[in-house]
């Protein structure tokens, strides 16, 4: 390090700025390399399918292809037999989402998919409907090529028969910046099946666009296994455990939640009311009141939550900045019919979900799976 950097602050700042620019260029270059490699895997998968290569080239095809690629393109990683097999699965999984789109499917089967847009940018541009389909494909490819190959392999393993579920996890990874370990964690929590599933009246109490976004941020059930609670507990213990693990709690709530307070005090004339948990959702630009109940849902719970929502609108919400406050009640158990009646009776935007503290398994597992001894006996009998 030169002596100049210690005595000239302007020079020091310049060096720091150059360093930041270089880091940004490194990140951009890394992203670009990843995109190009994923485009190659897509094309490789398409070629394997189109050529019916497994049947054409017989036993050992993947091992031979891997060996020949590494020989033809030396000093390049990514051509292991495993990666080649994943390339085919990668293409087959997501091609299901677009193969039936008019015009697009035919072109995709003929040429390089990343060039689809170029194929349509000529004088014979298709009608509006077809153009819209091309936009769908382009957006899909941009999403697929935006996360690392290692993430894709996890998603392919867990979602091999459901392309919509796979795409959901791709989009969540992009939106939340999940590491590979975080992605693997959420793949094991049935997040796709739980997302947007709360019972709510958002459709009738919020504008259409806000209603859809509000529904998307809900889950049912919420997974609170990260609290570590296994024995007896009360509501205070549960709320304390949620906030003690606030990072995990925010991840479980979803994107855009900012924590404001626990037992948040509202002064209403000479009365004090306390909200269990108060958040602000940056995507919805609104306050979110969360009430946690360790028992079964009842009508009174919705009435209380609705009152808190109205109070927040009067006391906290800023006109022109904040959208209407929404309420979310998370209980241990609910009757869907009872919850639906309560929601229909309220003019405030409310959602009702359950939570679970651990993955539920049958109380008696013994006898449902063979023991090691039983498996060995079966093998001996077969011999």
C-alpha positions in Angstrom: 0.0 0.0 0.0 1.5 3.4 -1.0 2.0 6.3 1.3 -0.3 8.5 -0.8 -3.4 6.6 0.4 -2.7 7.5 4.0 -2.3 11.3 3.4 -4.7 12.1 0.6 -8.3 11.6 1.5 -9.6 12.3 -2.0 -7.2 9.7 -3.4 -8.3 7.3 -0.7 -12.0 7.8 -1.6 -11.1 7.3 -5.3 -9.4 4.0 -4.6 -12.4 2.8 -2.5 -14.7 3.8 -5.4 -12.6 1.9 -7.9 -12.6 -1.1 -5.6 -16.5 -1.0 -5.4 -16.8 -0.7 -9.2 -14.5 -3.7 -9.6 -16.5 -5.8 -7.2 -19.7 -4.8 -9.0 -18.2 -5.8 -12.3 -17.1 -9.1 -10.8 -20.6 -9.8 -9.7 -22.1 -8.9 -13.1 -19.5 -11.1 -14.8 -20.4 -14.0 -12.5 -24.1 -13.5 -13.2 -23.4 -13.4 -17.0 -21.3 -16.5 -16.9 -24.1 -18.3 -15.0 -26.7 -17.2 -17.5 -24.7 -18.4 -20.4 -24.0 -21.8 -18.8 -27.7 -22.3 -17.9 -28.6 -21.4 -21.5 -26.1 -24.0 -22.7 -27.6 -26.6 -20.3 -31.1 -25.8 -21.6 -29.9 -26.3 -25.2 -28.1 -29.5 -24.3 -31.3 -30.8 -22.6 -33.3 -29.9 -25.7 -30.9 -31.7 -28.0 -30.9 -34.8 -25.9 -34.7 -34.9 -26.0 -35.0 -33.9 -29.7 -32.5 -36.5 -30.8 -33.9 -39.2 -28.5 -30.3 -39.7 -27.6 -30.7 -42.3 -24.9 -32.3 -44.7 -27.4 -30.2 -43.6 -30.3 -26.8 -44.0 -28.7 -27.6 -46.8 -26.3 -26.3 -47.9 -22.9 -23.7 -45.6 -21.4 -24.8 -42.6 -23.4 -24.5 -40.1 -20.6 -21.1 -41.4 -19.5 -19.9 -41.2 -23.1 -21.4 -37.8 -23.7 -19.7 -36.4 -20.6 -16.4 -37.9 -21.5 -16.5 -36.6 -25.1 -17.6 -33.1 -24.0 -14.7 -32.9 -21.5 -12.3 -34.0 -24.3 -13.7 -31.5 -26.8 -13.9 -28.6 -24.3 -11.0 -29.2 -21.9 -10.3 -27.0 -18.8 -14.0 -26.4 -18.4 -16.1 -27.6 -15.5 -19.8 -28.6 -15.7 -19.7 -31.6 -18.0 -19.9 -34.4 -15.5 -22.3 -37.2 -16.2 -24.5 -36.0 -13.4 -24.7 -32.4 -14.8 -25.5 -33.8 -18.3 -28.4 -35.8 -16.8 -29.6 -32.8 -14.9 -29.5 -30.7 -18.2 -32.1 -33.0 -19.7 -34.3 -32.9 -16.5 -33.9 -29.1 -16.4 -35.3 -28.8 -20.0 -38.1 -31.3 -19.6 -39.3 -29.8 -16.3 -39.8 -26.2 -17.5 -40.6 -27.0 -21.1 -43.9 -28.3 -19.8 -44.9 -24.7 -18.9 -44.5 -23.4 -22.5 -44.8 -26.2 -24.9 -48.5 -25.6 -25.5 -48.3 -21.9 -26.2 -49.3 -21.1 -29.8 -46.4 -20.5 -32.3 -43.8 -20.6 -29.5 -43.8 -24.3 -29.0 -43.0 -25.0 -32.7 -40.1 -22.5 -32.7 -38.7 -23.8 -29.4 -38.5 -27.3 -30.9 -36.5 -26.1 -33.8 -34.0 -23.7 -32.5 -32.2 -22.0 -29.6 -34.7 -21.0 -27.0 -32.9 -17.8 -25.9 -33.2 -16.5 -29.5 -37.0 -16.8 -29.5 -37.5 -13.1 -29.3 -35.1 -12.5 -32.2 -37.1 -15.0 -34.3 -40.2 -12.8 -33.8 -38.6 -9.4 -34.3 -39.0 -9.3 -38.1 -41.5 -8.0 -40.6 -43.7 -11.1 -40.1 -44.2 -10.3 -36.4 -47.1 -12.4 -35.1 -50.4 -11.2 -33.8 -50.8 -9.7 -30.3 -51.7 -12.9 -28.7 -48.6 -14.7 -30.0 -46.4 -11.7 -29.1 -47.7 -12.0 -25.5 -46.7 -15.7 -25.5 -43.2 -14.8 -26.5 -43.1 -12.3 -23.6 -44.1 -15.1 -21.3 -41.3 -17.3 -22.5 -38.8 -14.5 -22.4 -39.7 -13.7 -18.8 -39.5 -17.4 -17.8 -36.1 -17.8 -19.3 -34.8 -14.6 -17.6 -36.0 -16.1 -14.3 -34.6 -19.5 -14.9 -31.2 -18.2 -16.0 -30.9 -15.9 -12.9 -30.2 -18.4 -10.2 -27.1 -20.7 -9.8 -27.1 -24.2 -11.3 -26.6 -25.7 -7.8 -30.0 -24.2 -6.8 -31.6 -25.6 -9.8 -30.4 -29.1 -9.0 -32.1 -28.9 -5.6 -35.3 -27.7 -7.1 -35.3 -30.3 -9.8 -34.8 -33.1 -7.2 -37.7 -31.8 -5.0 -40.1 -30.7 -7.8 -39.4 -33.0 -10.7 -43.1 -33.6 -11.5 -44.5 -30.2 -10.9 -43.1 -27.3 -13.0 -45.3 -24.7 -11.4 -43.9 -25.6 -8.0 -40.4 -25.6 -9.3 -40.9 -22.1 -10.9 -42.3 -20.9 -7.5 -39.0 -21.7 -5.8 -37.0 -20.2 -8.6 -39.0 -16.9 -8.2 -38.7 -17.0 -4.4 -35.0 -17.5 -4.6 -34.7 -14.5 -6.9 -37.0 -12.3 -4.7 -35.4 -13.2 -1.4 -31.8 -13.8 -2.4 -31.8 -17.3 -0.8 -28.6 -19.2 -0.4 -28.5 -22.8 -1.4 -29.0 -23.9 2.3 -32.0 -21.5 2.7 -33.6 -22.8 -0.4 -33.1 -26.4 0.8 -34.7 -25.5 4.1 -37.8 -24.0 2.5 -38.1 -26.9 0.0 -38.6 -29.0 3.1 -41.3 -26.9 4.7 -44.0 -27.3 2.0 -43.8 -23.5 1.4 -45.4 -23.8 -2.1 -48.4 -25.7 -0.7 -48.8 -23.2 2.2 -48.3 -19.9 0.4 -51.4 -17.7 -0.2 -53.6 -20.2 1.6 -55.0 -18.2 4.5 -58.8 -17.8 4.7 -59.4 -14.1 4.1 -61.9 -11.5 3.0 -59.3 -9.4 1.1 -61.2 -9.9 -2.2 -64.1 -7.9 -0.8 -62.4 -5.4 1.4 -59.4 -4.3 -0.7 -58.9 -3.0 -4.2 -58.2 -5.9 -6.7 -54.4 -5.4 -7.0 -53.9 -5.0 -3.3 -56.2 -7.9 -2.6 -54.0 -10.3 -4.7 -50.8 -9.0 -3.1 -52.2 -9.3 0.4 -53.4 -12.9 -0.3 -49.9 -13.8 -1.6 -48.2 -12.8 1.6 -50.3 -15.2 3.7 -49.5 -18.8 4.5 -51.5 -21.6 6.1 -50.3 -23.2 8.2 -47.4 -21.1 9.5 -44.4 -23.2 10.4 -43.1 -22.2 13.9 -40.9 -25.2 14.4 -37.9 -22.9 14.6 -39.1 -21.7 18.1 -38.0 -25.1 19.5 -41.2 -25.3 21.7 -42.1 -28.9 22.4 -43.7 -28.9 25.8 -46.5 -26.9 27.5 -46.6 -23.2 26.6 -48.8 -20.1 26.7 -49.2 -17.2 24.3 -46.5 -15.1 26.0 -44.0 -17.9 25.7 -44.9 -18.5 22.0 -44.6 -14.7 21.2 -41.3 -14.5 23.1 -40.0 -17.5 21.2 -41.0 -16.0 17.9 -39.2 -12.7 18.6 -36.2 -14.5 20.0 -35.9 -16.0 16.6 -36.9 -12.9 14.8 -34.8 -13.6 11.7 -36.5 -17.0 11.2 -39.9 -15.5 12.0 -39.4 -12.8 9.3 -38.4 -15.4 6.8 -41.5 -17.5 7.6 -43.7 -14.4 7.3 -42.3 -13.7 3.8 -40.9 -10.9 1.8 -41.2 -7.3 2.8 -42.1 -7.5 6.5 -40.5 -5.0 8.9 -40.9 -5.6 12.6 -42.3 -2.6 14.6 -43.2 -3.9 18.0 -44.6 -6.6 20.4 -47.6 -5.8 22.6 -47.7 -2.5 20.7 -49.6 0.1 22.8 -52.6 2.0 21.4 -54.0 4.8 23.4 -57.7 5.2 22.7 -59.2 8.0 24.8 -58.7 6.7 28.4 -58.2 3.1 27.3 -55.0 1.2 26.5 -55.0 -1.6 24.0 -52.1 -3.8 23.1 -51.5 -5.4 19.7 -49.7 -8.8 19.9 -47.3 -8.1 17.0 -47.2 -5.1 14.7 -45.4 -5.1 11.4 -45.2 -3.0 8.3 -45.1 -4.6 4.9 -43.0 -2.7 2.4 -44.5 -4.4 -0.7 -48.0 -3.6 0.4 -47.2 -0.2 2.0 -49.4 -1.0 4.9 -49.4 -1.9 8.6 -50.0 -5.6 9.4 -51.6 -6.4 12.7 -50.8 -10.0 13.8 -52.6 -11.7 16.7 -51.4 -15.1 17.9 -53.8 -17.5 19.7 -52.7 -20.8 21.1 -56.3 -22.1 21.2 -59.1 -22.6 18.7 -60.4 -19.7 16.7 -63.7 -18.1 17.7 -65.9 -15.2 16.6 -64.6 -12.9 19.3 -61.0 -13.2 17.9 -62.1 -11.7 14.6 -63.9 -8.9 16.3 -60.9 -8.0 18.4 -58.5 -8.1 15.4 -60.9 -5.9 13.4 -60.9 -3.4 16.1 -57.1 -3.2 16.2 -57.1 -2.8 12.4 -59.5 0.2 12.6 -57.5 1.7 15.4 -54.3 1.5 13.4 -55.9 3.2 10.5 -56.9 6.1 12.7 -53.8 6.4 14.9 -50.9 5.2 12.7 -51.8 5.2 9.0 -50.8 8.3 7.0 -53.2 9.2 4.2 -51.4 9.2 0.9 -48.5 7.1 2.2 -50.0 4.0 3.7 -52.6 1.6 2.3 -55.3 0.3 4.6 -54.1 -1.8 7.5 -54.7 -5.6 7.3 -55.1 -8.0 10.1 -53.8 -11.6 10.4 -54.9 -14.0 13.1 -52.7 -17.1 13.6 -54.3 -19.7 15.8 -53.5 -23.3 16.7 -56.8 -24.6 15.3 -59.8 -23.3 13.3 -63.1 -24.4 11.9 -63.0 -23.2 8.3 -66.8 -22.6 8.3 -66.7 -20.6 11.5 -63.7 -18.6 10.2 -65.5 -17.9 7.0 -68.6 -16.7 8.7 -66.4 -14.3 10.8 -64.7 -13.0 7.8 -67.9 -12.3 5.9 -69.2 -10.4 8.9 -66.2 -8.0 9.0 -65.7 -4.9 6.8 -62.0 -4.9 7.6 -59.4 -6.9 5.6 -58.6 -9.9 7.7 -56.9 -13.3 7.2 -57.0 -16.4 9.4 -54.4 -19.1 9.5 -53.2 -21.9 11.7 -49.7 -22.6 12.9 -47.8 -25.8 13.7 -44.7 -26.2 16.0 -43.4 -29.3 14.3 -44.1 -31.5 11.4 -47.0 -33.8 12.3 -46.6 -37.5 11.9 -48.9 -40.4 12.7 -48.9 -41.1 16.5 -48.2 -44.8 15.7 -45.6 -45.4 13.1 -44.5 -48.8 14.2 -45.7 -51.4 11.7 -46.1 -48.9 8.8 -42.5 -49.3 7.7 -40.5 -52.5 7.5 -37.6 -52.9 10.0 -34.1 -53.7 8.9 -34.6 -57.2 10.0 -37.7 -57.6 8.0 -36.0 -56.2 4.9 -33.1 -58.7 5.4 -35.5 -61.6 5.8 -37.3 -60.6 2.6 -34.1 -60.4 0.7 -33.0 -63.9 2.0 -36.4 -65.3 1.0 -36.1 -63.8 -2.5 -32.6 -65.4 -2.8 
